[in-house]
């Protein structure tokens, strides 16, 4: 966060504010501004829109780009025997969409808890070639910041990377929730996490919901009908935009 603090101080001075004058506009204390600039903490997410206007900068991107994501890991806790990660969703295997979202969040260290069939499939696609390190156990999961996917769901919408990064900038446990109350990923800082036999029990109940807005969609991949819906959604989007969904994971 020290990089953020240095850049924030430069932007504040360029905009003509002292720490005190900026604090007065934001209705906070100048001590809070001082802490931001000393790298002790980040601004509350609720202040980012106002700061963006005052300093003439995209503050959410500024916060996101100042984060060190190397200490975040991705966890896929999907042990379901009925789930086939190799199943093709329009033009890519199902797992590529999960990997793509981790890639968009800058996460390349992954821990899997999957069925034997899915483990064999993941081994066959050589994740190292795609830039991921992979372990098939949660028992040795390090105490770390992590993003948890514990249900198979297709998450899609504009600015997904920004949503991920802003959630990762929070000091609190955060879960993604769409406008129709569909939960997807959980973002958990290390301070909230104690590894034990219960693993992730109670995380969803304790997490602070972050609404992704109307432009976001999350569809559970738990039935043939929903998988077919997702495949058709991908087909329509890619055919009419020329853009590829799930491409951040690389080519299989």
N, C-alpha and C positions, 0 to 999 in steps of 0.2 A: 504493500500500500504506500510505501515511501515515494514511488514514482508518481502515483496519483497526487500525493500531497504537494510535491514540487511543481507539477504541472498546474494543479489547482491554484497555487499561490501566484504563478505567472499569469494565469487567466484573470484572477481577481484584480491584480495590479493593472493589467492592460485595460480592464473595464473601468478603472478609476475608483475602485472601492478599497477602503481599509477593512481590516477584519471586523472592526466595530460597526462601520456603516453597513457592511453586508449583513452582519448579524441582525441589525435593527430592521432592515428590510424584510428579512426572513422571520423576524419575531423569535429569534433564538439568542443565546449568549455568544459573545465573542470567543469564549473558551471553547465552544463547540467548533467554531471555524478554525481555531488554533489547533485543535486535535486532528482535524482533517489534514491540515497542512503539515503536521508533524508525523503523519502516517499512523496515528494511533487508532483511527476508525474511519469509516466512510459515512457520507451523508445518508440520512434516512431516505428511503426510496420515495416517500411522499414529497420530499423537497426537490427532487430531480427536475420536474417540469418547470418550476419557478427559477431554479438555477440555470437551466438551459436558456431561458429568456434573458436573465440578468447578465450572464457571461457570454452569450451568443455562441453556444457550443452544444453539441449533442451530449448531454451529461451522462445518459445511460450508456452510450458507447464509450465515453471516457472512463467511466467506472469499470465497464467490462474489460476494456483493453488494458487496464492497470492491474487486473487480477493475475496472480500466479496460479494457473490451472494445473501445473505439474503435480500438485499435491492432491488433486481430485482423482477419484477412481469411479468406474462405472460398475454397477452390480446388476446382473440379470438373474433374478431368482425365479426361474420358470421351470420347475421340475415336472410339469404336467406330461403324462404319458401320451395324452391325446394331441398335444401340440407338435406340429411338424414344422420346424424352422426352415426346412428346405422347400416347403410348398411355395409355388410361384404365385406371386401377387402381380398379375398382369405381365410384367417382363423381368421381375427380379425375385429372388427367394425372400421369404418373409424376414429372415434375420437381417437382411441388408438394410431394412428400414430402421431397425433398432440400432444397428451399428452406425448408421448415418446420423442419427440424433446425437449419439455420443460424440461422434466426430465433429458435429456442428458446435458442440459445447467445449471442444478442445480436449476431450478426454480420450486417452488411448490405452490406459491400463484397465483391463476388464477382468472381473471375477464372475464365473458362471456357476449356477446350480441348475443343471438341466438333466433330462433323461439320457439314458445310455445311447439311444438312437440319435438324439440331437448332438450329443458330445462327439459321436463318430462323424457326423456331418460337419460340425464346426472344425474338427481336426483336418478334414479333407480339403477345406477351402483356404488353409494357410493364412491365418490372420496376421502373422508377422509380415507377410508380403504387403498387406494393406495398412501396415503401420500400427497395429495393435499388439500389445502383450496380453496374454490370456492365461488364466488359471481356472481349473475346474474344481474349486472348493471354496466354501465360505468359512470353513473352520480356521483357516489361517488369514482371514481378512484383516488387514492392518487397521489400527485406529487411525482413521483418515477422514477427510471430507469425501463424501460420496453421493452419487446420483443413483437412486434405486428404481429399477423397473421390476415390479413383482406381479405384473399382470400383462398378458399380451395385448397391446393396444397400438393402433395406428394414430399417431399424433401429427397433425399437419396444419400449417397456416403461415401467414406472412411474418417475417422478422423472428423466426423461431430462435435463431442464434441469440438475438438480443434478449428475448424472454429468458432463455437459459442463463445467460451471463448475469442479468439483473438478479435472478433468483440465487445464483452462486455468490453474489456480492452481499447478500443478506447475512446478518449474524444469527438468524433464527432458522429453525427447521421450517422448510417451505414445501408445500405440495401444489402441483399444478391442478387447477380446476377450470373447466370450460364453463361458459355461461349457462349450460344446461346441466351443471353439477356432475360432470363426468371427470373423475380423478385419473391422473396418469402418473407422471414422474414425481419422486420425492427428492429434494435436495437437502442434504444433512451435513452441517459443519461438524468437525471432529469433536468439538467440545460437547456436543449433544449425544455422542455415541459411545456406549460402553458395550464391548463385545461380550456376549454370554450365550448360554444355550438357547435362549429365546430368540436370538438373532434380531429380527426387526419388529418384534411384537410391540404394538402400541404406537408405532411411528405415525401412522395416518391420523390417529386420534389427537396426537400432540402437535401435529404440523399446522402451521399457519397457512390458510388457503391463499393462493395467488390466482386471481381470475384472469384468464388469458384473453377474454373478450370474445365478441361475436365472430371475429374473423378466424378463430381457431376451432379445430374439430378433433375429437378423440373418439375412435371407434374400437370397441373391444373385438378382438379377433377370436371369439369363442364359439362361433357357429359357422356353418357353411354359408348361410345367407349373408352374414356380415362380412365374411371374407370376400364373397362375390361382390358385395357393395363397394368394398374398398378397391378391389381390382378395377371395377368400372369407373370409380372416381379418379383413380390414377390414369386410366386410359383417356378419359375425357380431358383431364387437365393437361397431360403431356401432349395429346394430339392438337389441342387448341392453343397452347402457349409455346410449344417447341422446347420447353424446359423439362428437365428430368427430376423426378422425385426420388430421393434415396441415393443420389449419385455420390454424396460425400463419403460414403463408405468405400468407394473404389469399385473396380470391375471384378466380378466373380468369374 
